[in-house]
Each structure stands twice: as C-alpha cells, then as structure tokens.
Amino acid sequence: MANEIYGPYDSEEEVIKAVDIMTLKGFKAENITILANKTLSMRLEKWTDANVESNAENEHEESFFSKIKHMFVDEEETEFNFHDRLVELGLSKTQAEKFETDIESGKIIVLANDDLRMGHDPTSETVTMQESIHLENE
C-alpha cells in the first residue's frame, strides 16, 4: 500500500481543507484516513467523508451498534493503538512512534492511498515513443 502522509495538522479546519484538496486532486474520500484523538475525531467525522479513526473505543464510550455487535459476536476486545495502526498503514516503527506522539498531543495525521487515486492507472506498462519528435518553427 502506497500511503502518503500529510500533517501533522493543528486544527480541524486545516484537515478539512487538506482533505478537500486531496479529493480535488483525485483521491477518493474512502481512501483517505484521518487519525486523531477522540475529541477531534468526533468533529471531523461530521465535516469529511474520509475514514476517521481514533482511540474513542479506549474511552469505553461505544456506539449503540458496537454494543449490539458485542452481544452477538464473540470476539476479543482489543484496544486501539495508534502506533500499531500506523505500522499497518505502512509506516516504519520509528515514524509510527513520532506520529503517535503527535496524535496523542492533539495533532491530526492524514494518510491517503496513492495507488487508489481516481484516474491513476495501476498498470505498470507505459507507452513510450520510439522516435523523438522535432518541431520546426515556420
């Protein structure tokens, strides 16, 4: 996965503007991930279509649907960990530690998957011209 990292941002306004610019450049909103603390993530979910992830589950404030899911599905509860999530998204452990510290201090990180960009041709075959073209001035 080829993720591009944007940030850290200090405010929700900066993130919303960055996500808007990314979508104008061809990134699909569902391929953009925002990592923020609980308070910021709740506001960002309202203002963007991007995937917003936070440590809200660690705060023991589950959504209604999450509570129902836990009643019917026998799965191990795991705590959300920014470091592990950043490593899953392709960052090195050193980068993940740095960004985890940033997020926990109230900053916001945005990651966008460049492979899944609209209009981006995922094929590795490129067409090159065999002969150079020379234009002459008339």
N, CA, C and O atoms as a GROMACS GRO file, in nm:
protein
  552
    1MET      N    1   0.085  -0.118   0.000
    1MET     CA    2   0.000   0.000   0.000
    1MET      C    3   0.089   0.124   0.000
    1MET      O    4   0.179   0.135   0.084
    2ALA      N    5   0.066   0.215  -0.091
    2ALA     CA    6   0.147   0.335  -0.101
    2ALA      C    7   0.074   0.452  -0.037
    2ALA      O    8  -0.001   0.524  -0.103
    3ASN      N    9   0.095   0.470   0.092
    3ASN     CA   10   0.029   0.580   0.162
    3ASN      C   11   0.117   0.702   0.164
    3ASN      O   12   0.238   0.695   0.189
    4GLU      N   13   0.054   0.816   0.136
    4GLU     CA   14   0.121   0.944   0.150
    4GLU      C   15   0.077   1.002   0.283
    4GLU      O   16  -0.041   0.995   0.317
    5ILE      N   17   0.170   1.060   0.357
    5ILE     CA   18   0.140   1.114   0.489
    5ILE      C   19   0.132   1.265   0.480
    5ILE      O   20   0.219   1.330   0.423
    6TYR      N   21   0.025   1.320   0.536
    6TYR     CA   22   0.006   1.464   0.541
    6TYR      C   23  -0.011   1.504   0.687
    6TYR      O   24  -0.080   1.437   0.763
    7GLY      N   25   0.053   1.611   0.725
    7GLY     CA   26   0.041   1.657   0.862
    7GLY      C   27   0.173   1.644   0.933
    7GLY      O   28   0.274   1.618   0.868
    8PRO      N   29   0.176   1.662   1.059
    8PRO     CA   30   0.060   1.677   1.147
    8PRO      C   31  -0.003   1.816   1.134
    8PRO      O   32   0.065   1.917   1.115
    9TYR      N   33  -0.135   1.817   1.146
    9TYR     CA   34  -0.211   1.941   1.143
    9TYR      C   35  -0.251   1.978   1.286
    9TYR      O   36  -0.269   1.891   1.372
   10ASP      N   37  -0.264   2.108   1.308
   10ASP     CA   38  -0.301   2.157   1.441
   10ASP      C   39  -0.451   2.179   1.459
   10ASP      O   40  -0.499   2.185   1.572
   11SER      N   41  -0.525   2.191   1.349
   11SER     CA   42  -0.668   2.222   1.364
   11SER      C   43  -0.753   2.141   1.267
   11SER      O   44  -0.705   2.089   1.167
   12GLU      N   45  -0.881   2.132   1.300
   12GLU     CA   46  -0.976   2.062   1.214
   12GLU      C   47  -0.990   2.134   1.080
   12GLU      O   48  -1.004   2.069   0.976
   13GLU      N   49  -0.986   2.267   1.083
   13GLU     CA   50  -1.000   2.344   0.961
   13GLU      C   51  -0.891   2.311   0.860
   13GLU      O   52  -0.917   2.298   0.740
   14GLU      N   53  -0.768   2.296   0.909
   14GLU     CA   54  -0.657   2.260   0.821
   14GLU      C   55  -0.678   2.123   0.758
   14GLU      O   56  -0.650   2.102   0.640
   15VAL      N   57  -0.729   2.030   0.838
   15VAL     CA   58  -0.751   1.893   0.790
   15VAL      C   59  -0.863   1.891   0.686
   15VAL      O   60  -0.850   1.826   0.582
   16ILE      N   61  -0.972   1.961   0.714
   16ILE     CA   62  -1.085   1.964   0.621
   16ILE      C   63  -1.039   2.023   0.487
   16ILE      O   64  -1.075   1.972   0.381
   17LYS      N   65  -0.962   2.130   0.493
   17LYS     CA   66  -0.909   2.192   0.371
   17LYS      C   67  -0.818   2.094   0.297
   17LYS      O   68  -0.827   2.081   0.175
   18ALA      N   69  -0.730   2.025   0.369
   18ALA     CA   70  -0.638   1.928   0.307
   18ALA      C   71  -0.715   1.814   0.241
   18ALA      O   72  -0.681   1.773   0.130
   19VAL      N   73  -0.817   1.762   0.308
   19VAL     CA   74  -0.897   1.652   0.252
   19VAL      C   75  -0.971   1.701   0.127
   19VAL      O   76  -0.978   1.629   0.027
   20ASP      N   77  -1.025   1.822   0.132
   20ASP     CA   78  -1.092   1.877   0.014
   20ASP      C   79  -0.996   1.888  -0.104
   20ASP      O   80  -1.032   1.856  -0.217
   21ILE      N   81  -0.876   1.934  -0.078
   21ILE     CA   82  -0.775   1.947  -0.184
   21ILE      C   83  -0.737   1.810  -0.239
   21ILE      O   84  -0.722   1.792  -0.360
   22MET      N   85  -0.722   1.712  -0.150
   22MET     CA   86  -0.688   1.577  -0.195
   22MET      C   87  -0.796   1.518  -0.284
   22MET      O   88  -0.765   1.455  -0.385
   23THR      N   89  -0.923   1.539  -0.248
   23THR     CA   90  -1.031   1.486  -0.331
   23THR      C   91  -1.034   1.557  -0.466
   23THR      O   92  -1.065   1.495  -0.568
   24LEU      N   93  -1.002   1.686  -0.469
   24LEU     CA   94  -0.994   1.758  -0.597
   24LEU      C   95  -0.879   1.707  -0.683
   24LEU      O   96  -0.886   1.712  -0.806
   25LYS      N   97  -0.774   1.657  -0.619
   25LYS     CA   98  -0.659   1.602  -0.691
   25LYS      C   99  -0.682   1.458  -0.736
   25LYS      O  100  -0.596   1.399  -0.802
   26GLY      N  101  -0.797   1.400  -0.700
   26GLY     CA  102  -0.830   1.266  -0.747
   26GLY      C  103  -0.834   1.157  -0.642
   26GLY      O  104  -0.869   1.043  -0.674
   27PHE      N  105  -0.802   1.188  -0.518
   27PHE     CA  106  -0.811   1.086  -0.414
   27PHE      C  107  -0.958   1.064  -0.380
   27PHE      O  108  -1.034   1.160  -0.367
   28LYS      N  109  -0.998   0.940  -0.365
   28LYS     CA  110  -1.134   0.909  -0.321
   28LYS      C  111  -1.138   0.924  -0.170
   28LYS      O  112  -1.044   0.887  -0.100
   29ALA      N  113  -1.248   0.979  -0.118
   29ALA     CA  114  -1.260   1.003   0.026
   29ALA      C  115  -1.244   0.875   0.106
   29ALA      O  116  -1.188   0.878   0.216
   30GLU      N  117  -1.292   0.762   0.053
   30GLU     CA  118  -1.281   0.637   0.128
   30GLU      C  119  -1.138   0.584   0.134
   30GLU      O  120  -1.110   0.491   0.209
   31ASN      N  121  -1.047   0.644   0.056
   31ASN     CA  122  -0.906   0.603   0.059
   31ASN      C  123  -0.820   0.701   0.139
   31ASN      O  124  -0.697   0.694   0.136
   32ILE      N  125  -0.887   0.791   0.209
   32ILE     CA  126  -0.818   0.887   0.295
   32ILE      C  127  -0.849   0.850   0.439
   32ILE      O  128  -0.965   0.834   0.477
   33THR      N  129  -0.745   0.838   0.520
   33THR     CA  130  -0.761   0.802   0.661
   33THR      C  131  -0.710   0.917   0.747
   33THR      O  132  -0.599   0.968   0.727
   34ILE      N  133  -0.793   0.957   0.843
   34ILE     CA  134  -0.757   1.062   0.937
   34ILE      C  135  -0.740   0.997   1.074
   34ILE      O  136  -0.829   0.926   1.121
   35LEU      N  137  -0.626   1.022   1.138
   35LEU     CA  138  -0.602   0.971   1.272
   35LEU      C  139  -0.597   1.089   1.368
   35LEU      O  140  -0.516   1.180   1.352
   36ALA      N  141  -0.684   1.086   1.467
   36ALA     CA  142  -0.693   1.197   1.562
   36ALA      C  143  -0.742   1.146   1.696
   36ALA      O  144  -0.793   1.034   1.706
   37ASN      N  145  -0.725   1.228   1.800
   37ASN     CA  146  -0.775   1.187   1.930
   37ASN      C  147  -0.928   1.192   1.931
   37ASN      O  148  -0.989   1.242   1.836
   38LYS      N  149  -0.988   1.141   2.035
   38LYS     CA  150  -1.133   1.124   2.041
   38LYS      C  151  -1.210   1.252   2.016
   38LYS      O  152  -1.303   1.253   1.935
   39THR      N  153  -1.174   1.360   2.082
   39THR     CA  154  -1.247   1.485   2.070
   39THR      C  155  -1.244   1.538   1.927
   39THR      O  156  -1.347   1.578   1.873
   40LEU      N  157  -1.127   1.539   1.867
   40LEU     CA  158  -1.114   1.591   1.732
   40LEU      C  159  -1.182   1.500   1.630
   40LEU      O  160  -1.241   1.548   1.534
   41SER      N  161  -1.173   1.370   1.650
   41SER     CA  162  -1.228   1.276   1.552
   41SER      C  163  -1.379   1.288   1.543
   41SER      O  164  -1.435   1.274   1.434
   42MET      N  165  -1.446   1.314   1.652
   42MET     CA  166  -1.591   1.326   1.651
   42MET      C  167  -1.633   1.445   1.563
   42MET      O  168  -1.732   1.435   1.490
   43ARG      N  169  -1.560   1.554   1.570
   43ARG     CA  170  -1.591   1.672   1.488
   43ARG      C  171  -1.556   1.648   1.342
   43ARG      O  172  -1.630   1.690   1.253
   44LEU      N  173  -1.444   1.581   1.316
   44LEU     CA  174  -1.401   1.556   1.179
   44LEU      C  175  -1.495   1.462   1.104
   44LEU      O  176  -1.514   1.476   0.984
   45GLU      N  177  -1.555   1.367   1.176
   45GLU     CA  178  -1.649   1.275   1.113
   45GLU      C  179  -1.769   1.349   1.056
   45GLU      O  180  -1.827   1.307   0.956
   46LYS      N  181  -1.805   1.459   1.118
   46LYS     CA  182  -1.920   1.538   1.072
   46LYS      C  183  -1.887   1.619   0.947
   46LYS      O  184  -1.976   1.648   0.867
   47TRP      N  185  -1.760   1.656   0.929
   47TRP     CA  186  -1.723   1.751   0.824
   47TRP      C  187  -1.651   1.690   0.704
   47TRP      O  188  -1.629   1.759   0.605
   48THR      N  189  -1.613   1.562   0.712
   48THR     CA  190  -1.546   1.499   0.596
   48THR      C  191  -1.607   1.362   0.570
   48THR      O  192  -1.673   1.304   0.656
   49ASP      N  193  -1.585   1.313   0.450
   49ASP     CA  194  -1.628   1.178   0.414
   49ASP      C  195  -1.514   1.078   0.429
   49ASP      O  196  -1.531   0.959   0.401
   50ALA      N  197  -1.398   1.124   0.473
   50ALA     CA  198  -1.281   1.038   0.489
   50ALA      C  199  -1.302   0.944   0.608
   50ALA      O  200  -1.389   0.966   0.692
   51ASN      N  201  -1.221   0.839   0.613
   51ASN     CA  202  -1.223   0.746   0.726
   51ASN      C  203  -1.154   0.812   0.844
   51ASN      O  204  -1.037   0.849   0.836
   52VAL      N  205  -1.227   0.828   0.953
   52VAL     CA  206  -1.170   0.891   1.072
   52VAL      C  207  -1.152   0.783   1.177
   52VAL      O  208  -1.247   0.714   1.213
   53GLU      N  209  -1.030   0.770   1.227
   53GLU     CA  210  -1.000   0.669   1.328
   53GLU      C  211  -0.945   0.738   1.452
   53GLU      O  212  -0.868   0.834   1.443
   54SER      N  213  -0.986   0.688   1.566
   54SER     CA  214  -0.939   0.747   1.691
   54SER      C  215  -0.933   0.641   1.799
   54SER      O  216  -0.964   0.524   1.777
   55ASN      N  217  -0.892   0.684   1.916
   55ASN     CA  218  -0.886   0.594   2.032
   55ASN      C  219  -1.013   0.603   2.115
   55ASN      O  220  -1.010   0.578   2.235
   56ALA      N  221  -1.126   0.637   2.053
   56ALA     CA  222  -1.252   0.653   2.125
   56ALA      C  223  -1.294   0.524   2.195
   56ALA      O  224  -1.352   0.528   2.303
   57GLU      N  225  -1.265   0.410   2.135
   57GLU     CA  226  -1.301   0.282   2.197
   57GLU      C  227  -1.228   0.264   2.330
   57GLU      O  228  -1.280   0.198   2.421
   58ASN      N  229  -1.110   0.321   2.342
   58ASN     CA  230  -1.036   0.312   2.468
   58ASN      C  231  -1.105   0.388   2.580
   58ASN      O  232  -1.082   0.361   2.698
   59GLU      N  233  -1.189   0.481   2.544
   59GLU     CA  234  -1.258   0.563   2.643
   59GLU      C  235  -1.383   0.494   2.696
   59GLU      O  236  -1.455   0.550   2.779
   60HIS      N  237  -1.409   0.373   2.650
   60HIS     CA  238  -1.525   0.294   2.692
   60HIS      C  239  -1.657   0.363   2.658
   60HIS      O  240  -1.756   0.347   2.729
   61GLU      N  241  -1.659   0.438   2.551
   61GLU     CA  242  -1.781   0.500   2.503
   61GLU      C  243  -1.812   0.440   2.367
   61GLU      O  244  -1.784   0.500   2.264
   62GLU      N  245  -1.870   0.321   2.368
   62GLU     CA  246  -1.901   0.253   2.244
   62GLU      C  247  -2.031   0.306   2.186
   62GLU      O  248  -2.118   0.353   2.259
   63SER      N  249  -2.042   0.296   2.056
   63SER     CA  250  -2.165   0.334   1.990
   63SER      C  251  -2.271   0.228   2.019
   63SER      O  252  -2.240   0.117   2.063
   64PHE      N  253  -2.394   0.262   1.993
   64PHE     CA  254  -2.505   0.171   2.014
   64PHE      C  255  -2.486   0.043   1.933
   64PHE      O  256  -2.507  -0.068   1.983
   65PHE      N  257  -2.445   0.059   1.806
   65PHE     CA  258  -2.426  -0.057   1.719
   65PHE      C  259  -2.309  -0.144   1.766
   65PHE      O  260  -2.314  -0.266   1.753
   66SER      N  261  -2.205  -0.083   1.820
   66SER     CA  262  -2.092  -0.160   1.871
   66SER      C  263  -2.134  -0.245   1.989
   66SER      O  264  -2.091  -0.360   2.002
   67LYS      N  265  -2.218  -0.189   2.075
   67LYS     CA  266  -2.267  -0.264   2.191
   67LYS      C  267  -2.350  -0.384   2.147
   67LYS      O  268  -2.336  -0.493   2.202
   68ILE      N  269  -2.436  -0.364   2.048
   68ILE     CA  270  -2.519  -0.474   1.997
   68ILE      C  271  -2.429  -0.581   1.933
   68ILE      O  272  -2.450  -0.700   1.953
   69LYS      N  273  -2.330  -0.536   1.856
   69LYS     CA  274  -2.239  -0.630   1.791
   69LYS      C  275  -2.169  -0.718   1.894
   69LYS      O  276  -2.156  -0.839   1.874
   70HIS      N  277  -2.125  -0.658   2.005
   70HIS     CA  278  -2.056  -0.735   2.109
   70HIS      C  279  -2.148  -0.837   2.176
   70HIS      O  280  -2.100  -0.937   2.228
   71MET      N  281  -2.278  -0.812   2.174
   71MET     CA  282  -2.372  -0.908   2.232
   71MET      C  283  -2.379  -1.035   2.148
   71MET      O  284  -2.396  -1.144   2.202
   72PHE      N  285  -2.367  -1.021   2.015
   72PHE     CA  286  -2.386  -1.134   1.926
   72PHE      C  287  -2.257  -1.196   1.873
   72PHE      O  288  -2.255  -1.313   1.835
   73VAL      N  289  -2.152  -1.120   1.870
   73VAL     CA  290  -2.026  -1.169   1.815
   73VAL      C  291  -1.928  -1.189   1.929
   73VAL      O  292  -1.904  -1.099   2.009
   74ASP      N  293  -1.873  -1.309   1.934
   74ASP     CA  294  -1.776  -1.340   2.038
   74ASP      C  295  -1.636  -1.310   1.985
   74ASP      O  296  -1.569  -1.398   1.931
   75GLU      N  297  -1.595  -1.186   2.003
   75GLU     CA  298  -1.461  -1.150   1.957
   75GLU      C  299  -1.385  -1.086   2.072
   75GLU      O  300  -1.443  -1.023   2.160
   76GLU      N  301  -1.256  -1.103   2.066
   76GLU     CA  302  -1.170  -1.046   2.169
   76GLU      C  303  -1.168  -0.895   2.158
   76GLU      O  304  -1.156  -0.840   2.048
   77GLU      N  305  -1.180  -0.828   2.271
   77GLU     CA  306  -1.171  -0.683   2.270
   77GLU      C  307  -1.026  -0.642   2.261
   77GLU      O  308  -0.942  -0.689   2.338
   78THR      N  309  -0.997  -0.557   2.167
   78THR     CA  310  -0.862  -0.506   2.154
   78THR      C  311  -0.867  -0.355   2.164
   78THR      O  312  -0.959  -0.290   2.114
   79GLU      N  313  -0.767  -0.301   2.226
   79GLU     CA  314  -0.760  -0.156   2.239
   79GLU      C  315  -0.701  -0.098   2.112
   79GLU      O  316  -0.609  -0.155   2.053
   80PHE      N  317  -0.754   0.016   2.071
   80PHE     CA  318  -0.700   0.085   1.954
   80PHE      C  319  -0.565   0.143   1.991
   80PHE      O  320  -0.551   0.210   2.093
   81ASN      N  321  -0.468   0.118   1.908
   81ASN     CA  322  -0.334   0.165   1.932
   81ASN      C  323  -0.285   0.238   1.808
   81ASN      O  324  -0.273   0.178   1.701
   82PHE      N  325  -0.258   0.368   1.821
   82PHE     CA  326  -0.215   0.447   1.706
   82PHE      C  327  -0.087   0.392   1.644
   82PHE      O  328  -0.074   0.386   1.522
   83HIS      N  329   0.007   0.353   1.728
   83HIS     CA  330   0.135   0.301   1.678
   83HIS      C  331   0.113   0.180   1.588
   83HIS      O  332   0.164   0.176   1.476
   84ASP      N  333   0.037   0.082   1.636
   84ASP     CA  334   0.012  -0.039   1.558
   84ASP      C  335  -0.064  -0.008   1.429
   84ASP      O  336  -0.035  -0.065   1.324
   85ARG      N  337  -0.160   0.083   1.437
   85ARG     CA  338  -0.239   0.119   1.319
   85ARG      C  339  -0.150   0.187   1.214
   85ARG      O  340  -0.164   0.160   1.095
   86LEU      N  341  -0.062   0.275   1.257
   86LEU     CA  342   0.029   0.342   1.165
   86LEU      C  343   0.123   0.242   1.097
   86LEU      O  344   0.152   0.255   0.978
   87VAL      N  345   0.170   0.144   1.172
   87VAL     CA  346   0.256   0.040   1.114
   87VAL      C  347   0.175  -0.042   1.012
   87VAL      O  348   0.227  -0.076   0.905
   88GLU      N  349   0.048  -0.073   1.044
   88GLU     CA  350  -0.038  -0.144   0.950
   88GLU      C  351  -0.055  -0.066   0.820
   88GLU      O  352  -0.067  -0.124   0.712
   89LEU      N  353  -0.055   0.067   0.831
   89LEU     CA  354  -0.073   0.153   0.714
   89LEU      C  355   0.057   0.174   0.636
   89LEU      O  356   0.059   0.249   0.539
   90GLY      N  357   0.166   0.109   0.678
   90GLY     CA  358   0.289   0.110   0.601
   90GLY      C  359   0.401   0.198   0.654
   90GLY      O  360   0.504   0.212   0.587
   91LEU      N  361   0.385   0.259   0.770
   91LEU     CA  362   0.491   0.342   0.825
   91LEU      C  363   0.592   0.256   0.899
   91LEU      O  364   0.560   0.146   0.945
   92SER      N  365   0.712   0.305   0.911
   92SER     CA  366   0.813   0.233   0.989
   92SER      C  367   0.780   0.251   1.137
   92SER      O  368   0.700   0.337   1.174
   93LYS      N  369   0.840   0.170   1.221
   93LYS     CA  370   0.815   0.180   1.365
   93LYS      C  371   0.860   0.314   1.420
   93LYS      O  372   0.794   0.370   1.508
   94THR      N  373   0.969   0.366   1.369
   94THR     CA  374   1.019   0.497   1.413
   94THR      C  375   0.922   0.608   1.373
   94THR      O  376   0.890   0.695   1.454
   95GLN      N  377   0.874   0.605   1.248
   95GLN     CA  378   0.776   0.704   1.204
   95GLN      C  379   0.649   0.692   1.286
   95GLN      O  380   0.591   0.793   1.328
   96ALA      N  381   0.604   0.570   1.310
   96ALA     CA  382   0.481   0.547   1.386
   96ALA      C  383   0.492   0.603   1.527
   96ALA      O  384   0.396   0.662   1.577
   97GLU      N  385   0.608   0.587   1.592
   97GLU     CA  386   0.627   0.642   1.727
   97GLU      C  387   0.616   0.794   1.727
   97GLU      O  388   0.553   0.852   1.814
   98LYS      N  389   0.678   0.857   1.626
   98LYS     CA  390   0.673   1.003   1.617
   98LYS      C  391   0.530   1.052   1.597
   98LYS      O  392   0.485   1.143   1.667
   99PHE      N  393   0.459   0.992   1.501
   99PHE     CA  394   0.323   1.036   1.472
   99PHE      C  395   0.226   1.001   1.584
   99PHE      O  396   0.130   1.074   1.608
  100GLU      N  397   0.250   0.890   1.653
  100GLU     CA  398   0.166   0.854   1.767
  100GLU      C  399   0.175   0.963   1.874
  100GLU      O  400   0.073   1.003   1.932
  101THR      N  401   0.296   1.010   1.901
  101THR     CA  402   0.316   1.117   1.998
  101THR      C  403   0.244   1.244   1.954
  101THR      O  404   0.181   1.312   2.035
  102ASP      N  405   0.254   1.275   1.825
  102ASP     CA  406   0.185   1.393   1.772
  102ASP      C  407   0.034   1.383   1.792
  102ASP      O  408  -0.030   1.479   1.837
  103ILE      N  409  -0.024   1.268   1.758
  103ILE     CA  410  -0.168   1.249   1.769
  103ILE      C  411  -0.213   1.261   1.914
  103ILE      O  412  -0.312   1.328   1.945
  104GLU      N  413  -0.140   1.196   2.003
  104GLU     CA  414  -0.177   1.200   2.144
  104GLU      C  415  -0.166   1.340   2.204
  104GLU      O  416  -0.231   1.370   2.304
  105SER      N  417  -0.083   1.427   2.141
  105SER     CA  418  -0.070   1.564   2.190
  105SER      C  419  -0.172   1.658   2.125
  105SER      O  420  -0.167   1.778   2.147
  106GLY      N  421  -0.264   1.602   2.044
  106GLY     CA  422  -0.372   1.683   1.987
  106GLY      C  423  -0.357   1.719   1.841
  106GLY      O  424  -0.438   1.794   1.787
  107LYS      N  425  -0.254   1.668   1.776
  107LYS     CA  426  -0.236   1.695   1.634
  107LYS      C  427  -0.312   1.589   1.553
  107LYS      O  428  -0.354   1.487   1.606
  108ILE      N  429  -0.327   1.616   1.424
  108ILE     CA  430  -0.404   1.528   1.336
  108ILE      C  431  -0.316   1.485   1.220
  108ILE      O  432  -0.248   1.568   1.159
  109ILE      N  433  -0.319   1.354   1.189
  109ILE     CA  434  -0.242   1.298   1.078
  109ILE      C  435  -0.341   1.251   0.972
  109ILE      O  436  -0.444   1.192   1.003
  110VAL      N  437  -0.307   1.277   0.846
  110VAL     CA  438  -0.390   1.232   0.734
  110VAL      C  439  -0.304   1.144   0.645
  110VAL      O  440  -0.191   1.179   0.610
  111LEU      N  441  -0.357   1.028   0.608
  111LEU     CA  442  -0.289   0.937   0.516
  111LEU      C  443  -0.381   0.913   0.397
  111LEU      O  444  -0.502   0.896   0.413
  112ALA      N  445  -0.323   0.911   0.278
  112ALA     CA  446  -0.401   0.885   0.158
  112ALA      C  447  -0.330   0.779   0.076
  112ALA      O  448  -0.209   0.785   0.054
  113ASN      N  449  -0.407   0.682   0.030
  113ASN     CA  450  -0.353   0.574  -0.051
  113ASN      C  451  -0.342   0.621  -0.194
  113ASN      O  452  -0.443   0.638  -0.263
  114ASP      N  453  -0.220   0.642  -0.241
  114ASP     CA  454  -0.194   0.693  -0.375
  114ASP      C  455  -0.223   0.590  -0.484
  114ASP      O  456  -0.249   0.628  -0.598
  115ASP      N  457  -0.218   0.462  -0.452
  115ASP     CA  458  -0.246   0.358  -0.551
  115ASP      C  459  -0.390   0.361  -0.596
  115ASP      O  460  -0.420   0.322  -0.710
  116LEU      N  461  -0.479   0.405  -0.511
  116LEU     CA  462  -0.621   0.402  -0.542
  116LEU      C  463  -0.675   0.538  -0.582
  116LEU      O  464  -0.793   0.566  -0.562
  117ARG      N  465  -0.593   0.620  -0.638
  117ARG     CA  466  -0.630   0.754  -0.680
  117ARG      C  467  -0.714   0.747  -0.807
  117ARG      O  468  -0.683   0.670  -0.899
  118MET      N  469  -0.822   0.826  -0.814
  118MET     CA  470  -0.905   0.829  -0.934
  118MET      C  471  -0.822   0.876  -1.053
  118MET      O  472  -0.745   0.972  -1.042
  119GLY      N  473  -0.837   0.807  -1.165
  119GLY     CA  474  -0.763   0.844  -1.283
  119GLY      C  475  -0.620   0.792  -1.284
  119GLY      O  476  -0.547   0.811  -1.381
  120HIS      N  477  -0.580   0.728  -1.176
  120HIS     CA  478  -0.445   0.673  -1.164
  120HIS      C  479  -0.447   0.535  -1.228
  120HIS      O  480  -0.523   0.449  -1.185
  121ASP      N  481  -0.366   0.514  -1.329
  121ASP     CA  482  -0.361   0.386  -1.397
  121ASP      C  483  -0.267   0.293  -1.323
  121ASP      O  484  -0.146   0.316  -1.322
  122PRO      N  485  -0.321   0.187  -1.261
  122PRO     CA  486  -0.238   0.099  -1.181
  122PRO      C  487  -0.148   0.006  -1.261
  122PRO      O  488  -0.067  -0.065  -1.202
  123THR      N  489  -0.160   0.004  -1.394
  123THR     CA  490  -0.077  -0.086  -1.471
  123THR      C  491   0.066  -0.035  -1.477
  123THR      O  492   0.091   0.085  -1.475
  124SER      N  493   0.158  -0.127  -1.483
  124SER     CA  494   0.298  -0.088  -1.486
  124SER      C  495   0.347  -0.066  -1.629
  124SER      O  496   0.459  -0.017  -1.649
  125GLU      N  497   0.265  -0.100  -1.727
  125GLU     CA  498   0.306  -0.083  -1.866
  125GLU      C  499   0.288   0.062  -1.907
  125GLU      O  500   0.180   0.120  -1.890
  126THR      N  501   0.392   0.119  -1.960
  126THR     CA  502   0.381   0.255  -2.010
  126THR      C  503   0.420   0.255  -2.157
  126THR      O  504   0.503   0.174  -2.200
  127VAL      N  505   0.362   0.344  -2.230
  127VAL     CA  506   0.390   0.353  -2.372
  127VAL      C  507   0.488   0.467  -2.393
  127VAL      O  508   0.464   0.580  -2.351
  128THR      N  509   0.598   0.436  -2.458
  128THR     CA  510   0.695   0.541  -2.490
  128THR      C  511   0.710   0.548  -2.640
  128THR      O  512   0.695   0.448  -2.711
  129MET      N  513   0.739   0.666  -2.687
  129MET     CA  514   0.758   0.683  -2.831
  129MET      C  515   0.895   0.630  -2.870
  129MET      O  516   0.993   0.649  -2.798
  130GLN      N  517   0.899   0.564  -2.983
  130GLN     CA  518   1.024   0.508  -3.031
  130GLN      C  519   1.115   0.612  -3.094
  130GLN      O  520   1.237   0.601  -3.090
  131GLU      N  521   1.054   0.714  -3.152
  131GLU     CA  522   1.130   0.818  -3.219
  131GLU      C  523   1.101   0.952  -3.154
  131GLU      O  524   0.989   0.977  -3.109
  132SER      N  525   1.200   1.034  -3.148
  132SER     CA  526   1.177   1.166  -3.093
  132SER      C  527   1.109   1.254  -3.197
  132SER      O  528   1.127   1.233  -3.317
  133ILE      N  529   1.034   1.349  -3.153
  133ILE     CA  530   0.962   1.439  -3.242
  133ILE      C  531   1.036   1.572  -3.242
  133ILE      O  532   1.069   1.626  -3.137
  134HIS      N  533   1.060   1.625  -3.361
  134HIS     CA  534   1.125   1.754  -3.374
  134HIS      C  535   1.027   1.851  -3.436
  134HIS      O  536   0.975   1.825  -3.545
  135LEU      N  537   1.003   1.959  -3.372
  135LEU     CA  538   0.914   2.062  -3.425
  135LEU      C  539   1.000   2.174  -3.483
  135LEU      O  540   1.098   2.217  -3.423
  136GLU      N  541   0.961   2.218  -3.597
  136GLU     CA  542   1.035   2.327  -3.662
  136GLU      C  543   0.951   2.453  -3.660
  136GLU      O  544   0.829   2.448  -3.678
  137ASN      N  545   1.014   2.562  -3.639
  137ASN     CA  546   0.944   2.690  -3.647
  137ASN      C  547   0.924   2.727  -3.792
  137ASN      O  548   1.014   2.709  -3.874
  138GLU      N  549   0.809   2.777  -3.824
  138GLU     CA  550   0.781   2.815  -3.963
  138GLU      C  551   0.810   2.960  -3.985
  138GLU      O  552   0.792   3.010  -4.096
   0.00000   0.00000   0.00000
